[in-house]
Amino acid sequence: MATWDDVRRIALALPETDEIDRRGDLAWRVRTKAFAWERPLRKSDLAALGDAAPDGPILAARVPDLGAKEALVTDDPEVYFTTPHFNGFPAILVRLERIEPPELEELLAEAWLDRAPKRLAAEYLKS
């Protein structure tokens, strides 16, 4: 089970990452481009999900494309999900209490790579 402390530790270990407060929710970004953020469910999300709406903390993270998003939701729907708000947008929602830290680390690194400038991403991949 991962926590917000795990998210913070993993995200801030990535090069040139900072943490910001966006209207009361934290977000992690690389050079001003957000790659992960707190995403409490809104009324419209709760209505769309109905009884399937999860309790607990929700993390949103960028993914490279809609195919990657679909693969995550299909492969592990207990951890990953989406809402109509995110239709057509390359980001996934994560039940933070159901993802293990090593998987969270992989997810955040991929999200960071998706948003990082090419040169910075290449340097990171070399290390």
GROMACS elastic network, one bead per residue, 0.5 to 0.9 nm:
[ bonds ]
;  ai    aj funct       b0    kb
    1    96     6  0.70978   500
    1    98     6  0.53581   500
    1    99     6  0.54724   500
    1   101     6  0.68085   500
    2     5     6  0.80341   500
    2     6     6  0.60016   500
    2     7     6  0.75608   500
    2    96     6  0.57299   500
    2    97     6  0.55423   500
    2    98     6  0.70702   500
    2    99     6  0.58228   500
    2   100     6  0.55972   500
    2   101     6  0.53511   500
    2   104     6  0.74577   500
    3     6     6  0.51221   500
    3     7     6  0.65047   500
    3     8     6  0.87280   500
    3    57     6  0.85059   500
    3    96     6  0.65083   500
    3    97     6  0.67834   500
    3   101     6  0.84009   500
    4     8     6  0.60887   500
    4     9     6  0.85009   500
    4    38     6  0.89177   500
    4    57     6  0.84198   500
    4    59     6  0.88559   500
    4    96     6  0.79786   500
    5     8     6  0.50648   500
    5     9     6  0.60412   500
    5    10     6  0.85115   500
    6     9     6  0.51046   500
    6    10     6  0.59945   500
    6    11     6  0.83105   500
    6   101     6  0.69234   500
    6   104     6  0.83224   500
    6   105     6  0.86280   500
    7    10     6  0.53194   500
    7    11     6  0.58488   500
    7    12     6  0.82848   500
    7    36     6  0.88946   500
    7    59     6  0.88388   500
    7   101     6  0.84798   500
    7   104     6  0.75387   500
    7   105     6  0.80284   500
    7   108     6  0.80810   500
    8    11     6  0.52830   500
    8    12     6  0.58568   500
    8    13     6  0.83781   500
    8    19     6  0.79893   500
    8    28     6  0.80280   500
    9    12     6  0.54955   500
    9    13     6  0.62333   500
   10    13     6  0.53211   500
   10    14     6  0.69867   500
   10   101     6  0.88942   500
   10   104     6  0.82503   500
   10   105     6  0.61411   500
   10   108     6  0.73974   500
   10   109     6  0.83826   500
   11    14     6  0.55441   500
   11    15     6  0.87958   500
   11    17     6  0.68413   500
   11    18     6  0.81940   500
   11    19     6  0.84924   500
   11    28     6  0.66625   500
   11    29     6  0.84284   500
   11    36     6  0.83422   500
   11   105     6  0.80980   500
   11   108     6  0.65514   500
   11   109     6  0.77784   500
   11   112     6  0.81602   500
   12    15     6  0.75110   500
   12    16     6  0.80567   500
   12    17     6  0.54889   500
   12    18     6  0.63841   500
   12    19     6  0.74630   500
   12    28     6  0.77235   500
   13    16     6  0.86238   500
   13    17     6  0.74834   500
   14    17     6  0.58679   500
   14    30     6  0.84142   500
   14   108     6  0.89162   500
   14   109     6  0.74710   500
   14   112     6  0.76221   500
   14   124     6  0.84528   500
   15    30     6  0.76211   500
   15   120     6  0.79901   500
   15   121     6  0.89388   500
   15   124     6  0.75369   500
   16    29     6  0.82836   500
   16    30     6  0.56541   500
   16    31     6  0.64931   500
   16   116     6  0.89399   500
   16   120     6  0.88053   500
   17    28     6  0.66104   500
   17    29     6  0.54257   500
   17    31     6  0.68563   500
   17    32     6  0.86221   500
   17   112     6  0.86114   500
   18    27     6  0.83421   500
   18    28     6  0.57192   500
   18    29     6  0.56079   500
   18    30     6  0.65628   500
   18    31     6  0.78963   500
   18    32     6  0.82801   500
   19    26     6  0.67288   500
   19    27     6  0.56786   500
   19    29     6  0.65415   500
   20    25     6  0.82612   500
   20    26     6  0.56486   500
   20    27     6  0.53500   500
   20    28     6  0.64450   500
   20    29     6  0.79036   500
   21    24     6  0.57642   500
   21    25     6  0.55061   500
   21    27     6  0.63015   500
   21    28     6  0.89827   500
   22    25     6  0.51355   500
   22    26     6  0.59372   500
   22    27     6  0.67029   500
   22    37     6  0.88782   500
   23    26     6  0.82611   500
   25    37     6  0.72991   500
   25    38     6  0.55691   500
   25    39     6  0.73916   500
   25    40     6  0.84515   500
   26    36     6  0.87356   500
   26    37     6  0.57836   500
   26    38     6  0.55734   500
   26    39     6  0.87786   500
   27    34     6  0.65274   500
   27    35     6  0.77495   500
   27    36     6  0.58072   500
   27    38     6  0.62841   500
   28    32     6  0.88653   500
   28    33     6  0.82840   500
   28    34     6  0.56261   500
   28    35     6  0.61025   500
   28    36     6  0.53524   500
   28    37     6  0.60775   500
   29    32     6  0.55937   500
   29    35     6  0.53971   500
   29    36     6  0.69960   500
   29    37     6  0.86259   500
   29   112     6  0.77198   500
   29   115     6  0.81424   500
   29   116     6  0.87492   500
   30    33     6  0.52863   500
   30    34     6  0.64457   500
   30    35     6  0.72337   500
   30   112     6  0.69324   500
   30   115     6  0.68548   500
   30   116     6  0.58928   500
   30   117     6  0.84546   500
   31    34     6  0.83365   500
   31   115     6  0.87245   500
   31   116     6  0.73207   500
   31   117     6  0.82137   500
   33   115     6  0.61445   500
   33   116     6  0.75805   500
   34    37     6  0.73089   500
   34    61     6  0.86081   500
   34    62     6  0.81480   500
   34   111     6  0.89764   500
   34   112     6  0.83534   500
   34   115     6  0.72680   500
   35    60     6  0.82828   500
   35    61     6  0.56977   500
   35    62     6  0.52803   500
   35    63     6  0.85014   500
   35    91     6  0.88318   500
   35   108     6  0.76264   500
   35   111     6  0.53444   500
   35   112     6  0.55765   500
   35   113     6  0.86813   500
   35   114     6  0.76914   500
   35   115     6  0.62070   500
   35   116     6  0.87367   500
   36    59     6  0.69758   500
   36    60     6  0.54849   500
   36    62     6  0.63765   500
   36    91     6  0.88121   500
   36   108     6  0.72147   500
   36   111     6  0.71149   500
   36   112     6  0.81077   500
   37    58     6  0.87368   500
   37    59     6  0.58330   500
   37    60     6  0.52777   500
   37    61     6  0.65649   500
   38    57     6  0.77665   500
   38    58     6  0.61847   500
   38    60     6  0.61628   500
   38    61     6  0.89288   500
   39    42     6  0.86013   500
   39    57     6  0.78625   500
   39    58     6  0.53989   500
   39    59     6  0.55129   500
   39    60     6  0.58094   500
   39    93     6  0.78245   500
   40    56     6  0.86625   500
   40    57     6  0.68427   500
   40    58     6  0.57911   500
   40    59     6  0.79378   500
   41    44     6  0.80006   500
   41    45     6  0.56265   500
   41    46     6  0.64355   500
   41    53     6  0.83109   500
   41    54     6  0.86540   500
   41    58     6  0.75392   500
   42    45     6  0.50946   500
   42    46     6  0.62375   500
   42    47     6  0.86171   500
   43    46     6  0.51004   500
   43    47     6  0.61320   500
   43    48     6  0.85811   500
   44    47     6  0.50712   500
   44    48     6  0.61070   500
   44    49     6  0.85731   500
   44    83     6  0.89314   500
   44    84     6  0.86755   500
   44    85     6  0.82156   500
   45    48     6  0.51099   500
   45    49     6  0.60394   500
   45    50     6  0.83289   500
   45    53     6  0.77995   500
   45    83     6  0.60830   500
   45    84     6  0.73771   500
   45    85     6  0.73571   500
   46    49     6  0.51936   500
   46    50     6  0.57423   500
   46    51     6  0.82882   500
   46    52     6  0.85344   500
   46    53     6  0.58226   500
   46    54     6  0.87359   500
   46    83     6  0.89841   500
   47    50     6  0.52714   500
   47    51     6  0.88424   500
   47    53     6  0.84256   500
   48    53     6  0.83117   500
   48    83     6  0.70948   500
   48    84     6  0.72541   500
   49    52     6  0.52686   500
   49    54     6  0.85418   500
   49    83     6  0.72389   500
   50    53     6  0.56978   500
   51    54     6  0.81857   500
   54    57     6  0.86679   500
   54    58     6  0.84887   500
   54    95     6  0.73727   500
   55    58     6  0.84146   500
   55    95     6  0.83251   500
   56    95     6  0.71592   500
   56    96     6  0.75227   500
   56    97     6  0.70427   500
   57    94     6  0.84141   500
   57    95     6  0.64139   500
   57    96     6  0.57084   500
   57    97     6  0.70055   500
   58    93     6  0.64962   500
   58    94     6  0.55319   500
   58    95     6  0.51489   500
   58    96     6  0.56609   500
   58    97     6  0.84307   500
   59    92     6  0.82447   500
   59    93     6  0.57182   500
   59    94     6  0.50479   500
   59    95     6  0.67414   500
   59    96     6  0.61946   500
   60    91     6  0.64980   500
   60    92     6  0.55835   500
   60    94     6  0.61622   500
   61    90     6  0.85512   500
   61    91     6  0.53200   500
   61    92     6  0.54518   500
   61    93     6  0.66170   500
   61    94     6  0.78094   500
   61   107     6  0.76490   500
   61   108     6  0.71108   500
   61   111     6  0.61323   500
   61   112     6  0.89522   500
   62    65     6  0.85267   500
   62    69     6  0.88243   500
   62    89     6  0.87540   500
   62    90     6  0.58370   500
   62    92     6  0.64078   500
   62   107     6  0.87286   500
   62   108     6  0.83618   500
   62   110     6  0.80848   500
   62   112     6  0.79110   500
   62   114     6  0.71892   500
   62   115     6  0.79614   500
   63    66     6  0.75274   500
   63    67     6  0.89728   500
   63    68     6  0.64059   500
   63    69     6  0.63087   500
   63    90     6  0.53033   500
   63    91     6  0.52480   500
   63    92     6  0.68105   500
   63   107     6  0.82519   500
   63   110     6  0.70112   500
   63   111     6  0.55301   500
   63   114     6  0.68042   500
   64    67     6  0.82087   500
   64    68     6  0.64899   500
   64    69     6  0.80222   500
   64    90     6  0.65115   500
   64    91     6  0.82741   500
   64   110     6  0.77378   500
   64   111     6  0.72870   500
   64   113     6  0.86294   500
   64   114     6  0.57027   500
   64   115     6  0.88240   500
   65    68     6  0.54882   500
   65    69     6  0.65569   500
   65    70     6  0.89204   500
   65    89     6  0.81346   500
   65    90     6  0.51886   500
   65    91     6  0.81132   500
   66    70     6  0.61408   500
   66    71     6  0.85520   500
   66    88     6  0.70414   500
   66    89     6  0.71007   500
   66    90     6  0.53544   500
   66    91     6  0.79922   500
   67    70     6  0.51341   500
   67    71     6  0.61461   500
   67    72     6  0.87175   500
   67    90     6  0.87297   500
   68    71     6  0.50494   500
   68    72     6  0.62917   500
   68    73     6  0.87591   500
   68    90     6  0.82621   500
   69    72     6  0.53118   500
   69    73     6  0.63824   500
   69    74     6  0.86303   500
   69    80     6  0.87503   500
   69    81     6  0.87643   500
   69    82     6  0.86629   500
   69    90     6  0.66468   500
   69    91     6  0.67399   500
   69    92     6  0.59987   500
   70    73     6  0.52077   500
   70    74     6  0.60055   500
   70    75     6  0.84182   500
   70    92     6  0.88474   500
   71    74     6  0.51150   500
   71    75     6  0.58344   500
   71    76     6  0.84101   500
   72    75     6  0.51748   500
   72    76     6  0.59713   500
   72    77     6  0.74436   500
   72    79     6  0.86180   500
   72    80     6  0.62319   500
   72    81     6  0.80632   500
   72    92     6  0.80699   500
   73    76     6  0.55953   500
   73    78     6  0.83706   500
   73    79     6  0.78803   500
   73    80     6  0.50723   500
   73    81     6  0.54085   500
   73    82     6  0.76567   500
   73    92     6  0.81106   500
   74    77     6  0.59665   500
   74    80     6  0.83654   500
   74    81     6  0.88173   500
   75    80     6  0.85577   500
   76    79     6  0.56917   500
   76    80     6  0.60526   500
   76    81     6  0.85763   500
   77    80     6  0.50259   500
   77    81     6  0.60336   500
   78    81     6  0.78175   500
   78    94     6  0.89572   500
   78    95     6  0.77110   500
   78    98     6  0.72773   500
   78    99     6  0.89770   500
   79    93     6  0.83239   500
   79    94     6  0.56429   500
   79    95     6  0.51736   500
   79    96     6  0.75772   500
   79    97     6  0.83750   500
   79    98     6  0.55544   500
   79    99     6  0.60646   500
   80    92     6  0.66953   500
   80    93     6  0.56938   500
   80    95     6  0.64696   500
   80    99     6  0.87659   500
   81    92     6  0.64293   500
   81    93     6  0.52382   500
   81    94     6  0.64372   500
   81    95     6  0.80048   500
   82    85     6  0.80494   500
   82    86     6  0.64148   500
   82    87     6  0.78028   500
   82    91     6  0.82068   500
   82    92     6  0.59560   500
   82    93     6  0.55023   500
   82    94     6  0.84460   500
   83    86     6  0.55816   500
   83    87     6  0.69056   500
   83    93     6  0.81824   500
   84    87     6  0.50750   500
   84    88     6  0.88241   500
   85    88     6  0.87460   500
   85    89     6  0.84986   500
   86    89     6  0.51952   500
   86    90     6  0.76240   500
   86    91     6  0.68862   500
   86    92     6  0.78942   500
   86    93     6  0.89395   500
   87    90     6  0.83089   500
   88    91     6  0.89169   500
   89    92     6  0.86860   500
   91   111     6  0.88104   500
   93    96     6  0.89400   500
   94    97     6  0.85889   500
   94    98     6  0.80723   500
   94    99     6  0.75781   500
   95    98     6  0.55212   500
   95    99     6  0.67724   500
   96    99     6  0.55992   500
   96   100     6  0.84462   500
   96   104     6  0.85823   500
   97   100     6  0.81148   500
   99   102     6  0.84289   500
   99   103     6  0.65508   500
   99   104     6  0.63297   500
  100   103     6  0.54658   500
  100   104     6  0.61873   500
  100   105     6  0.87080   500
  101   105     6  0.60230   500
  101   106     6  0.86641   500
  102   105     6  0.50402   500
  102   106     6  0.64354   500
  102   107     6  0.87444   500
  103   106     6  0.51056   500
  103   107     6  0.61801   500
  103   108     6  0.86374   500
  104   107     6  0.50078   500
  104   108     6  0.60713   500
  104   109     6  0.84676   500
  105   108     6  0.52668   500
  105   109     6  0.60984   500
  105   110     6  0.86016   500
  106   109     6  0.51767   500
  106   110     6  0.61867   500
  106   111     6  0.85822   500
  107   110     6  0.52295   500
  107   111     6  0.61435   500
  107   112     6  0.85718   500
  108   112     6  0.59527   500
  108   113     6  0.84627   500
  109   112     6  0.50116   500
  109   113     6  0.60906   500
  109   114     6  0.85854   500
  110   113     6  0.50317   500
  110   114     6  0.61982   500
  110   115     6  0.88658   500
  111   114     6  0.51103   500
  111   115     6  0.65934   500
  111   116     6  0.86994   500
  112   115     6  0.53205   500
  112   116     6  0.58547   500
  112   121     6  0.83155   500
  113   116     6  0.52301   500
  113   117     6  0.81133   500
  113   118     6  0.83368   500
  113   120     6  0.87277   500
  113   121     6  0.57121   500
  113   122     6  0.88957   500
  113   124     6  0.86102   500
  113   125     6  0.89321   500
  114   117     6  0.84852   500
  114   121     6  0.84606   500
  115   118     6  0.87296   500
  115   121     6  0.87366   500
  116   119     6  0.82140   500
  116   120     6  0.63476   500
  116   121     6  0.57437   500
  117   120     6  0.53971   500
  117   121     6  0.61268   500
  117   122     6  0.86311   500
  118   121     6  0.50765   500
  118   122     6  0.60656   500
  118   123     6  0.86448   500
  119   122     6  0.51022   500
  119   123     6  0.62830   500
  119   124     6  0.86902   500
  120   123     6  0.51310   500
  120   124     6  0.62415   500
  120   125     6  0.87059   500
  121   124     6  0.50526   500
  121   125     6  0.61926   500
  121   126     6  0.87066   500
  122   125     6  0.51296   500
  122   126     6  0.63131   500
  122   127     6  0.89497   500
  123   126     6  0.52158   500
  123   127     6  0.66369   500
  124   127     6  0.54004   500
